[in-house]
Amino acid sequence: MKTITVTIHDKEGLHARPAGILNKAAKGFTCSTKMAKDGQEADIKRIFAIMGLKIKCGDVLTITCDGEDEDAAIAAIEEVFQTL
């Protein structure tokens, strides 16, 4: 299992466009991809689950990938967050 922590810096938070980019990146991997905020968890492969977390600027997220290709998945997801 691989875990990273990211802070959202976009003043709009994690709205539909970046959530879609993140979702698309996660769908390319077979491992489990989860995002957690304030005790709530969402599957990154489900865009409505991401949107349901209502992520705002300044929120700290914990991203966890678990499975066969977890190293590549966590790297890809981290790269997406660096470009948002």
N, CA and C atoms as a LAMMPS dump frame, in Angstrom:
ITEM: TIMESTEP
0
ITEM: NUMBER OF ATOMS
252
ITEM: BOX BOUNDS ff ff ff
-5.0000000000000000e+02 5.0000000000000000e+02
-5.0000000000000000e+02 5.0000000000000000e+02
-5.0000000000000000e+02 5.0000000000000000e+02
ITEM: ATOMS id mol type element x y z
1 1 1 N 0.85 -1.176 0
2 1 2 C 0 0 0
3 1 3 C 0.895 1.238 0
4 2 1 N 0.581 2.185 -0.866
5 2 2 C 1.304 3.45 -0.982
6 2 3 C 0.353 4.58 -0.627
7 3 1 N 0.86 5.552 0.135
8 3 2 C 0.038 6.678 0.568
9 3 3 C 0.794 7.984 0.39
10 4 1 N 0.072 9.022 -0.058
11 4 2 C 0.619 10.378 -0.112
12 4 3 C -0.41 11.332 0.479
13 5 1 N 0.057 12.495 0.875
14 5 2 C -0.825 13.543 1.372
15 5 3 C -0.649 14.76 0.474
16 6 1 N -1.762 15.354 0.054
17 6 2 C -1.72 16.544 -0.796
18 6 3 C -2.63 17.614 -0.213
19 7 1 N -2.26 18.862 -0.449
20 7 2 C -3.076 20 -0.045
21 7 3 C -3.596 20.676 -1.304
22 8 1 N -4.865 21.001 -1.31
23 8 2 C -5.492 21.649 -2.467
24 8 3 C -5.212 23.148 -2.409
25 9 1 N -4.613 23.667 -3.494
26 9 2 C -4.25 25.09 -3.54
27 9 3 C -5.132 25.894 -4.487
28 10 1 N -5.877 25.243 -5.347
29 10 2 C -6.749 25.936 -6.297
30 10 3 C -7.876 26.612 -5.52
31 11 1 N -8.08 27.897 -5.759
32 11 2 C -9.106 28.643 -5.011
33 11 3 C -10.511 28.099 -5.247
34 12 1 N -10.705 27.371 -6.356
35 12 2 C -12.004 26.761 -6.659
36 12 3 C -12.163 25.389 -6.016
37 13 1 N -11.102 24.88 -5.418
38 13 2 C -11.152 23.545 -4.831
39 13 3 C -10.994 22.489 -5.914
40 14 1 N -11.464 21.3 -5.636
41 14 2 C -11.373 20.197 -6.608
42 14 3 C -12.741 20.09 -7.285
43 15 1 N -12.957 20.919 -8.296
44 15 2 C -14.237 20.958 -9.006
45 15 3 C -14.251 19.926 -10.131
46 16 1 N -15.239 19.965 -10.991
47 16 2 C -15.484 18.916 -11.98
48 16 3 C -14.316 18.656 -12.933
49 17 1 N -13.699 19.703 -13.472
50 17 2 C -12.624 19.492 -14.445
51 17 3 C -11.445 18.746 -13.828
52 18 1 N -10.863 19.23 -12.717
53 18 2 C -9.739 18.484 -12.144
54 18 3 C -10.147 17.112 -11.603
55 19 1 N -11.368 16.999 -11.124
56 19 2 C -11.845 15.691 -10.653
57 19 3 C -11.898 14.707 -11.809
58 20 1 N -12.29 15.178 -12.98
59 20 2 C -12.33 14.331 -14.167
60 20 3 C -10.945 13.894 -14.608
61 21 1 N -9.99 14.796 -14.537
62 21 2 C -8.605 14.471 -14.89
63 21 3 C -8.054 13.421 -13.928
64 22 1 N -8.315 13.617 -12.656
65 22 2 C -7.863 12.672 -11.631
66 22 3 C -8.514 11.308 -11.823
67 23 1 N -9.801 11.313 -12.086
68 23 2 C -10.555 10.087 -12.321
69 23 3 C -10.002 9.326 -13.517
70 24 1 N -9.729 10.03 -14.597
71 24 2 C -9.195 9.4 -15.81
72 24 3 C -7.829 8.77 -15.539
73 25 1 N -6.998 9.448 -14.777
74 25 2 C -5.673 8.906 -14.448
75 25 3 C -5.794 7.627 -13.63
76 26 1 N -6.701 7.613 -12.66
77 26 2 C -6.862 6.45 -11.775
78 26 3 C -7.425 5.241 -12.516
79 27 1 N -8.297 5.479 -13.475
80 27 2 C -8.933 4.37 -14.198
81 27 3 C -7.953 3.551 -15.024
82 28 1 N -6.755 4.072 -15.247
83 28 2 C -5.765 3.349 -16.017
84 28 3 C -5.022 2.275 -15.23
85 29 1 N -5.394 2.096 -13.96
86 29 2 C -4.689 1.15 -13.093
87 29 3 C -5.664 0.148 -12.487
88 30 1 N -5.156 -1.032 -12.186
89 30 2 C -6.002 -2.073 -11.619
90 30 3 C -6.091 -2.002 -10.096
91 31 1 N -5.139 -1.345 -9.463
92 31 2 C -5.129 -1.288 -7.995
93 31 3 C -6.283 -0.436 -7.465
94 32 1 N -6.536 -0.564 -6.187
95 32 2 C -7.53 0.255 -5.495
96 32 3 C -6.966 1.663 -5.352
97 33 1 N -7.775 2.687 -5.656
98 33 2 C -7.347 4.083 -5.516
99 33 3 C -8.376 4.806 -4.662
100 34 1 N -7.954 5.276 -3.504
101 34 2 C -8.86 5.935 -2.56
102 34 3 C -8.353 7.318 -2.198
103 35 1 N -9.29 8.195 -1.888
104 35 2 C -8.995 9.545 -1.438
105 35 3 C -9.787 9.772 -0.159
106 36 1 N -9.138 10.324 0.874
107 36 2 C -9.826 10.557 2.138
108 36 3 C -9.666 12.008 2.584
109 37 1 N -10.75 12.542 3.157
110 37 2 C -10.766 13.905 3.694
111 37 3 C -11.692 13.93 4.894
112 38 1 N -11.177 14.381 6.019
113 38 2 C -12.001 14.538 7.228
114 38 3 C -12.799 13.284 7.573
115 39 1 N -12.168 12.123 7.467
116 39 2 C -12.83 10.879 7.84
117 39 3 C -13.734 10.283 6.777
118 40 1 N -13.92 10.983 5.671
119 40 2 C -14.72 10.451 4.559
120 40 3 C -13.776 9.916 3.492
121 41 1 N -14.18 8.832 2.824
122 41 2 C -13.34 8.222 1.81
123 41 3 C -14.104 8.088 0.501
124 42 1 N -13.374 8.228 -0.604
125 42 2 C -13.979 8.089 -1.935
126 42 3 C -13.063 7.287 -2.84
127 43 1 N -13.659 6.515 -3.719
128 43 2 C -12.929 5.789 -4.747
129 43 3 C -12.631 6.779 -5.869
130 44 1 N -11.358 6.973 -6.19
131 44 2 C -10.974 7.949 -7.209
132 44 3 C -11.474 7.527 -8.593
133 45 1 N -11.768 6.275 -8.781
134 45 2 C -12.274 5.788 -10.063
135 45 3 C -13.763 6.105 -10.254
136 46 1 N -14.368 6.726 -9.254
137 46 2 C -15.783 7.119 -9.326
138 46 3 C -15.877 8.639 -9.175
139 47 1 N -16.101 9.344 -10.273
140 47 2 C -16.057 10.8 -10.257
141 47 3 C -17.079 11.414 -9.293
142 48 1 N -18.254 10.82 -9.192
143 48 2 C -19.255 11.377 -8.28
144 48 3 C -18.856 11.18 -6.821
145 49 1 N -18.076 10.155 -6.545
146 49 2 C -17.556 9.952 -5.194
147 49 3 C -16.564 11.067 -4.851
148 50 1 N -15.717 11.417 -5.819
149 50 2 C -14.764 12.518 -5.611
150 50 3 C -15.529 13.808 -5.338
151 51 1 N -16.499 14.101 -6.18
152 51 2 C -17.276 15.337 -6.032
153 51 3 C -18.035 15.371 -4.711
154 52 1 N -18.434 14.204 -4.225
155 52 2 C -19.168 14.114 -2.968
156 52 3 C -18.357 14.528 -1.747
157 53 1 N -17.028 14.542 -1.871
158 53 2 C -16.191 14.981 -0.747
159 53 3 C -16.189 16.496 -0.58
160 54 1 N -16.672 17.22 -1.589
161 54 2 C -16.758 18.688 -1.541
162 54 3 C -15.428 19.306 -1.111
163 55 1 N -14.408 19.035 -1.893
164 55 2 C -13.045 19.45 -1.569
165 55 3 C -12.837 20.92 -1.905
166 56 1 N -12.387 21.673 -0.909
167 56 2 C -12.183 23.113 -1.044
168 56 3 C -10.702 23.452 -0.949
169 57 1 N -10.386 24.688 -1.313
170 57 2 C -9.021 25.185 -1.204
171 57 3 C -8.553 25.061 0.251
172 58 1 N -7.359 24.533 0.442
173 58 2 C -6.802 24.358 1.777
174 58 3 C -7.047 22.99 2.386
175 59 1 N -7.944 22.211 1.799
176 59 2 C -8.21 20.865 2.322
177 59 3 C -6.994 19.969 2.109
178 60 1 N -6.757 19.101 3.082
179 60 2 C -5.659 18.138 3.007
180 60 3 C -6.267 16.765 2.721
181 61 1 N -5.76 16.119 1.681
182 61 2 C -6.269 14.818 1.248
183 61 3 C -5.21 13.746 1.449
184 62 1 N -5.664 12.563 1.804
185 62 2 C -4.789 11.402 1.871
186 62 3 C -5.169 10.484 0.723
187 63 1 N -4.198 10.202 -0.129
188 63 2 C -4.411 9.351 -1.293
189 63 3 C -3.745 8.005 -1.02
190 64 1 N -4.488 6.92 -1.222
191 64 2 C -3.96 5.584 -0.981
192 64 3 C -4.196 4.7 -2.201
193 65 1 N -3.149 4.028 -2.626
194 65 2 C -3.241 3.049 -3.712
195 65 3 C -2.77 1.715 -3.158
196 66 1 N -3.536 0.673 -3.436
197 66 2 C -3.199 -0.65 -2.914
198 66 3 C -3.464 -1.7 -3.977
199 67 1 N -2.399 -2.403 -4.357
200 67 2 C -2.56 -3.462 -5.35
201 67 3 C -1.336 -3.619 -6.214
202 68 1 N -1.508 -4.4 -7.246
203 68 2 C -0.423 -4.812 -8.128
204 68 3 C 0.379 -3.656 -8.728
205 69 1 N -0.275 -2.619 -9.212
206 69 2 C 0.415 -1.502 -9.865
207 69 3 C 0.352 -0.215 -9.032
208 70 1 N 0.386 -0.364 -7.711
209 70 2 C 0.24 0.78 -6.803
210 70 3 C 1.336 1.827 -6.968
211 71 1 N 2.566 1.42 -7.234
212 71 2 C 3.655 2.387 -7.395
213 71 3 C 3.403 3.32 -8.576
214 72 1 N 3.031 2.752 -9.701
215 72 2 C 2.756 3.554 -10.893
216 72 3 C 1.51 4.423 -10.685
217 73 1 N 0.503 3.879 -10.034
218 73 2 C -0.737 4.624 -9.807
219 73 3 C -0.507 5.83 -8.907
220 74 1 N 0.203 5.638 -7.812
221 74 2 C 0.431 6.753 -6.883
222 74 3 C 1.275 7.83 -7.559
223 75 1 N 2.239 7.423 -8.386
224 75 2 C 3.068 8.383 -9.116
225 75 3 C 2.226 9.187 -10.109
226 76 1 N 1.336 8.514 -10.824
227 76 2 C 0.485 9.191 -11.803
228 76 3 C -0.483 10.163 -11.12
229 77 1 N -1.057 9.737 -10.02
230 77 2 C -2.002 10.59 -9.295
231 77 3 C -1.28 11.796 -8.696
232 78 1 N -0.095 11.565 -8.154
233 78 2 C 0.692 12.672 -7.601
234 78 3 C 1.042 13.678 -8.695
235 79 1 N 1.363 13.186 -9.874
236 79 2 C 1.671 14.065 -11.005
237 79 3 C 0.462 14.912 -11.399
238 80 1 N -0.718 14.319 -11.369
239 80 2 C -1.937 15.071 -11.674
240 80 3 C -2.103 16.212 -10.673
241 81 1 N -1.913 15.945 -9.398
242 81 2 C -2.064 16.983 -8.387
243 81 3 C -1.042 18.103 -8.566
244 82 1 N 0.142 17.781 -9.049
245 82 2 C 1.165 18.805 -9.259
246 82 3 C 0.808 19.727 -10.424
247 83 1 N -0.005 19.247 -11.354
248 83 2 C -0.378 20.074 -12.505
249 83 3 C -1.681 20.84 -12.301
250 84 1 N -2.412 20.536 -11.243
251 84 2 C -3.697 21.219 -11.016
252 84 3 C -3.482 22.596 -10.431
